[in-house]
């Protein structure tokens, strides 16, 4: 169970004291996840109504970074994007500290995430449309954040990890990092102009909830940052639409991209850099999986999956639909 910081029932009651949400009757750790500690919490109000919430303790995010996520989810929720905006206490404060960790009490949405075998063209179209609306809703958000695992991180990490990889794998990784640096230089020289703003940064299929065939929530917003919208779409494509060995489910990819473009059409410059965005997104998650190691030395998630995706994206330069 991914409960890195235990919480007792008494500690939960003390945490909830400033809120007007009700009395705690159940506390249950949530399995899964590799970054934060999450609990399902059931509260009963004065009318006897039971309501379920999610309590999240942030293990890696510094407390000074948390206002970005509090404000962003509140902003997006007001714009109609189904994200878990935190509840405020009776003084209007959402962010508290529990067991030396920043903590929020959040709504629990109906639904479960899809298993990989359940992904279809219809679901890919749904997430494509929602991702475009997410981007548009956050376009004028008033705060910014640099990604924790963004360009500066992958420059440093790739130099370290390359020494531990085979020569072929090291070359593949380092060439991708260098190619993205070249893109940044092109943009500095005004040779490219790519739309950007707030991105989710981690919208894998297990970070969207569905109930009775309908999407109910986009969750785990805590990798959100400011970057290229196309990079965010590449993250989604590489996860939602990939078959084994990095090959595409072509119909699912087409459904994703067309649904996204129906909400926010692609620019000519985005069409030029789409293959590199796919490669960069694969490289980033290859690196982060190499970094996430269990106490016994095994990997939490197989990094070779994203190495294979990166190889496939280099071998086949995909194009955005017209």
Protein Blocks (a to p, Z undefined) as FASTA:
>chain_A
ZZfbccdfklmmmmmmmpcnbccfbdcddeejjkbccdddddddfkopacdddddddfkl
cfklmmmmmmmmmmmmmnopacddddddfkopabdceehiacddddddedddddfklpcf
klmmmmmmmmmmmmmmmmmccbdcddfblmklmmmmmmmmmmmmcfklmmmmmmmmmmmm
mmmmmmmnopaccdddddeklacfklccceehiafbdchkllgccddfklmmmmmmmmmm
pcehhiacfklmmmmmmmmmmmmccdfklmmmmmmmmmmmmmmmmmmmmmmccfkopafb
afklmmmmmmmmmmpccdddZZ
